[in-house]
Amino acid sequence: MNDDSISLNKYISSKGLCSRREADRWIEEGKVILNGKVAKKGNRVFDGDSVSIKGKKLKPKPKRVIIAFNKPEGVTCTTDRQDPSNIIDFIRFKERIFPIGRLDKASTGLIFLTNDGDVVNKILRKENRNQKEYVVVVNKAINDDFIYKMSNGVSILGTITDKCKVSKITRYKFKIVLTQGLNRQIRRMCEKLGYKVTNLKRTRIMHVHLGKLPKGQWRKLSHKELEVLGDRLGS
């Protein structure tokens, strides 16, 4: 392998267009042209190579953008503009960005959006076990048995959830810190134990806190937050 080359999917994601997974999909669909020929998965890009997507030549990589957004209920974490509730049209950011992970439509709170596909992959990588903190309200009183079972693993989606930190806040409210990202994980865990989630808000991702950011508003990560993020992700 030539040290001066980069994998095609990584090259595309580095331009801020999408994640590597989506880049692979575009390649498989024949939408990517490398040096005048239809690209294939596994192709590599060398200095001076020409890469086009859907007939448009890629521009130089834009400056990395990472924002923190307080997602309201009813907004869907999708880049599909055909979905009227999509997060991109709601935010109307001046540059092309996409969400890192997701919060389901009924949930609220902190989510990152970026134009850098490499950041997406690093944050979502399972082995990094990045913490996400939530405050959850359920429909009936929380007891010690519920806290114990939520903390030590619940059987959902054909697996046992990882052990996690769970603490009671009030009679119907608790805090939970996850390092997993299973589909609708907290809601499914609660349902398995006979509880229904009535409100779910993400309050922290890694070292970044939601704080007093108003619902429906966004902010750029601070210099310090970006510095710590870079250290943790090795970038």
C-alpha positions as CSV (number, residue, x, y, z in Angstrom):
1,M,0.0,0.0,0.0
2,N,1.3,3.4,-1.0
3,D,1.6,5.8,2.0
4,D,0.7,8.7,-0.3
5,S,-2.8,7.2,-1.1
6,I,-6.0,7.3,0.8
7,S,-9.0,5.0,0.5
8,L,-11.7,6.4,-1.7
9,N,-14.5,6.2,0.9
10,K,-12.3,8.1,3.4
11,Y,-11.4,10.6,0.8
12,I,-15.1,11.3,0.0
13,S,-16.0,11.5,3.7
14,S,-13.1,13.9,4.3
15,K,-14.7,16.4,2.0
16,G,-17.6,16.7,4.4
17,L,-20.2,15.1,2.2
18,C,-21.1,12.1,4.1
19,S,-19.9,9.2,6.3
20,R,-17.7,6.5,4.9
21,R,-20.6,4.1,4.9
22,E,-22.7,6.4,2.7
23,A,-19.7,6.9,0.5
24,D,-19.5,3.2,0.0
25,R,-23.1,3.2,-1.0
26,W,-22.5,5.9,-3.6
27,I,-19.6,3.9,-5.0
28,E,-21.7,0.7,-5.2
29,E,-24.4,2.6,-7.0
30,G,-21.9,3.8,-9.7
31,K,-22.2,7.5,-8.7
32,V,-18.5,8.0,-8.2
33,I,-16.0,8.5,-11.0
34,L,-12.2,8.1,-10.4
35,N,-9.9,9.4,-13.1
36,G,-12.7,9.1,-15.7
37,K,-13.8,5.6,-14.8
38,V,-16.6,4.3,-12.6
39,A,-15.0,3.7,-9.2
40,K,-15.1,0.4,-7.2
41,K,-15.1,-0.2,-3.5
42,G,-11.5,-0.6,-2.4
43,N,-10.1,2.0,-4.8
44,R,-7.5,4.4,-3.5
45,V,-6.9,8.0,-4.3
46,F,-3.4,9.3,-5.0
47,D,-2.2,12.9,-5.3
48,G,-3.4,14.4,-8.6
49,D,-6.3,11.9,-9.0
50,S,-9.7,13.3,-10.1
51,V,-12.8,12.2,-8.1
52,S,-16.4,13.2,-9.2
53,I,-19.7,12.3,-7.6
54,K,-22.9,12.5,-9.8
55,G,-20.9,14.5,-12.4
56,K,-19.5,17.1,-10.0
57,K,-15.8,17.2,-9.2
58,L,-15.0,17.3,-5.5
59,K,-13.9,20.6,-4.0
60,P,-11.1,20.9,-1.4
61,K,-12.0,19.8,2.1
62,P,-13.8,22.5,4.0
63,K,-12.8,23.6,7.4
64,R,-14.1,21.1,10.0
65,V,-17.3,22.1,11.7
66,I,-18.8,20.5,14.8
67,I,-21.9,21.9,16.4
68,A,-24.0,20.9,19.5
69,F,-27.7,21.1,18.9
70,N,-30.6,20.8,21.5
71,K,-33.0,18.7,19.4
72,P,-36.7,19.3,20.1
73,E,-39.3,16.6,20.0
74,G,-40.6,15.9,16.6
75,V,-37.4,16.5,14.7
76,T,-36.0,13.5,12.9
77,C,-32.2,12.8,12.8
78,T,-32.1,12.2,9.0
79,T,-30.5,14.0,6.1
80,D,-33.4,12.9,3.9
81,R,-34.9,16.2,2.7
82,Q,-38.0,14.3,1.6
83,D,-38.8,13.9,5.3
84,P,-40.5,17.2,6.4
85,S,-39.2,16.8,9.9
86,N,-35.6,16.3,8.9
87,I,-32.9,17.9,11.2
88,I,-31.1,19.6,8.3
89,D,-33.9,21.8,7.2
90,F,-34.8,22.5,10.9
91,I,-31.3,23.9,11.6
92,R,-30.7,25.5,8.2
93,F,-26.9,25.6,8.8
94,K,-25.0,27.6,6.1
95,E,-22.8,24.5,5.3
96,R,-23.6,20.9,4.5
97,I,-23.6,19.0,7.8
98,F,-25.0,15.7,9.1
99,P,-25.8,14.3,12.5
100,I,-23.4,12.1,14.5
101,G,-25.6,9.2,15.6
102,R,-29.2,9.8,16.3
103,L,-31.9,10.6,18.8
104,D,-35.4,9.1,18.1
105,K,-38.1,11.6,17.0
106,A,-39.8,11.6,20.3
107,S,-36.6,12.3,22.3
108,T,-34.9,15.6,23.0
109,G,-31.5,16.9,23.9
110,L,-27.9,17.0,22.8
111,I,-26.7,15.8,19.4
112,F,-23.6,16.7,17.4
113,L,-23.6,17.6,13.7
114,T,-20.5,17.9,11.6
115,N,-19.2,18.1,8.0
116,D,-16.4,15.7,8.8
117,G,-17.1,12.0,8.1
118,D,-13.9,10.9,10.0
119,V,-15.3,12.5,13.2
120,V,-18.5,10.6,12.8
121,N,-16.7,7.2,12.5
122,K,-14.4,7.9,15.4
123,I,-17.2,9.0,17.8
124,L,-19.5,6.1,16.8
125,R,-16.8,3.4,16.9
126,K,-18.0,0.8,19.4
127,E,-14.6,0.1,20.9
128,N,-14.2,3.8,22.0
129,R,-17.2,3.4,24.4
130,N,-17.9,7.1,24.5
131,Q,-20.4,8.0,27.2
132,K,-23.8,9.5,26.6
133,E,-25.9,10.7,29.5
134,Y,-29.7,10.9,29.6
135,V,-32.4,12.0,32.0
136,V,-35.5,9.9,31.7
137,V,-39.0,10.1,33.1
138,V,-41.2,7.0,33.3
139,N,-44.9,6.4,33.9
140,K,-44.7,4.8,37.3
141,A,-42.6,4.9,40.5
142,I,-39.0,3.7,40.2
143,N,-37.9,1.1,42.8
144,D,-34.5,-0.4,43.7
145,D,-35.2,-3.5,41.6
146,F,-35.6,-1.3,38.5
147,I,-32.4,0.5,39.1
148,Y,-30.5,-2.7,39.7
149,K,-31.8,-4.4,36.5
150,M,-31.2,-1.3,34.3
151,S,-27.7,-1.1,35.7
152,N,-26.7,-4.7,35.2
153,G,-28.1,-5.5,31.8
154,V,-31.5,-6.0,30.2
155,S,-32.3,-8.5,27.4
156,I,-33.3,-6.6,24.3
157,L,-32.8,-7.1,20.5
158,G,-31.3,-10.5,21.0
159,T,-28.5,-9.4,23.4
160,I,-27.9,-8.3,27.0
161,T,-27.2,-4.6,27.3
162,D,-23.9,-3.6,28.8
163,K,-23.6,-2.7,32.5
164,C,-24.2,1.0,32.9
165,K,-24.6,3.7,35.6
166,V,-28.2,4.4,36.6
167,S,-29.3,6.7,39.5
168,K,-32.7,7.7,40.8
169,I,-33.4,11.5,40.7
170,T,-37.1,11.6,41.8
171,R,-39.9,9.1,42.1
172,Y,-40.4,8.9,38.4
173,K,-37.1,10.3,37.0
174,F,-33.7,8.7,36.7
175,K,-30.3,9.4,35.1
176,I,-28.5,6.8,32.9
177,V,-25.1,6.8,31.3
178,L,-24.6,4.5,28.3
179,T,-21.6,3.5,26.2
180,Q,-23.8,1.6,23.8
181,G,-26.0,2.8,21.0
182,L,-28.6,0.2,20.4
183,N,-31.8,1.2,18.6
184,R,-34.2,2.9,21.0
185,Q,-32.2,1.3,23.8
186,I,-33.5,3.1,26.8
187,R,-37.1,2.8,25.8
188,R,-36.7,-0.9,25.0
189,M,-35.0,-1.5,28.4
190,C,-37.7,0.2,30.3
191,E,-40.5,-1.6,28.4
192,K,-38.8,-4.9,29.1
193,L,-39.1,-4.1,32.8
194,G,-42.7,-3.0,32.6
195,Y,-42.2,0.8,32.4
196,K,-43.0,3.3,29.7
197,V,-40.8,6.3,28.9
198,T,-42.8,9.6,28.9
199,N,-39.8,11.9,28.5
200,L,-36.2,11.3,27.4
201,K,-33.5,13.9,27.1
202,R,-29.8,13.5,26.3
203,T,-27.8,15.8,28.5
204,R,-24.2,14.9,27.7
205,I,-22.0,13.3,25.0
206,M,-18.5,12.5,26.2
207,H,-17.2,15.7,27.9
208,V,-19.7,18.0,26.2
209,H,-22.8,19.0,28.3
210,L,-26.1,20.3,27.0
211,G,-26.1,22.9,29.8
212,K,-28.5,25.9,29.2
213,L,-28.6,25.6,25.4
214,P,-32.2,26.4,24.5
215,K,-34.3,23.8,22.8
216,G,-34.1,24.1,19.1
217,Q,-30.9,26.1,19.2
218,W,-27.3,25.2,18.3
219,R,-23.8,26.3,19.2
220,K,-20.3,25.6,18.0
221,L,-18.1,23.6,20.3
222,S,-15.7,25.7,22.3
223,H,-12.0,25.7,21.7
224,K,-11.5,23.7,24.9
225,E,-14.2,21.2,23.9
226,L,-12.6,20.7,20.5
227,E,-9.2,20.3,22.1
228,V,-10.4,17.6,24.4
229,L,-12.3,15.9,21.6
230,G,-9.2,15.9,19.4
231,D,-7.2,14.3,22.2
232,R,-9.8,11.6,22.8
233,L,-10.3,10.8,19.1
234,G,-6.6,11.0,18.3
235,S,-7.1,13.8,15.7
